[in-house]
């Protein structure tokens, strides 16, 4: 039910305009209709997902919640009782998992640059001032998604990557993936996932089918 001429025209335009496309895949009704890769990329080369990694992390949070391991209304501080954060105030105490998921933690700028140069990213995040009330506004914040990964590791007893393999990747046939870690061995969560393009397509198709696979 697809016009191959349109796909051919797309490929020609990419080449003629020298558009920096690494790969493309088209899926329809559960079937891989076409795929293409541009040198030096190929179908077996793992690709950095950058912030698409966040979609995997948030999905794993949903899976963990469905298993009763956490709630999006849980307070962030409750998962790290051994840490005594600096700059403690009401805003910090109000921060919940749902605020990390929606990047409305109350910070006025991305926390990432201020935590990645430290040895303990969790403590660095919790030490930062929370200038505004959580939920009041959106700020793109990769550090917030890293904290989701740290929370997942706390409640599951395994790394976010291991949890992904057990509850997502293995069922979908995603293998040989890699997820970078912080100095404490916590997967970055907001970035650092390396998978193949077809694996990214699988994730998209999973959501297209409202979370149902096969």
Steps between C-alpha positions, in 0.01 A plus 500: 500500500796735462618679188864402441542803275457731799766313697736513202445875467579542868828312465593701191431829679713397797789422266455803272480745789775325696276478807683341791275196545671205665223246441130469440247221542136487402261265677138443399252264659776322685719444196832663420426653161838650425825597668802697393838592646749762399875445535660441747182373665343159445219293649724330755676810628381615839399862503505752783140574598596822679186632669276235349651300786253692719208325334641164604564615856151642544352181355691298759364727774151416374579128507637530854187684610279231345684246717444705815864594547437874501238766435537816294374682810793377712735770626849495349676551833333191646716272285828638634463523879876474554562828317463823694460756221623853512258789439212305655168678468135439427543490124755221520279303735205531260683355199336175381577239235233654277693828505812322379298332224352829381818703555323730738729441797510868592853561375545804279760339273622158399676336794720277282806727461509547878492132592707318237829647619452345844558146628152467650238626256206419727633704789601783265145510361341497845738770623398747229256777593144444377406856421132451422218273610509162323232475236490874438691507170693293245878510461681248281697306756696185418612483861138438599489190281830382646331516840224274368769249411647528849157443653439198276826348618399557861156337473590213266839405644652488151622762254255673271666318210455159663138585579451605138637170375278298733175690444531662157798413281492120518131481412551731201813334369727795581848363564862613521390839629713721721416771753768728644532551875592765753804450729273322749387242246154646440390510135475857374130466426463827312761407240764239422289215358641332188270277293444417133259704286262205470482491881389862501231407249385224733463751782293728280282211394452397863351841576301504178332186635436650846775300669407161354767283336399190302 
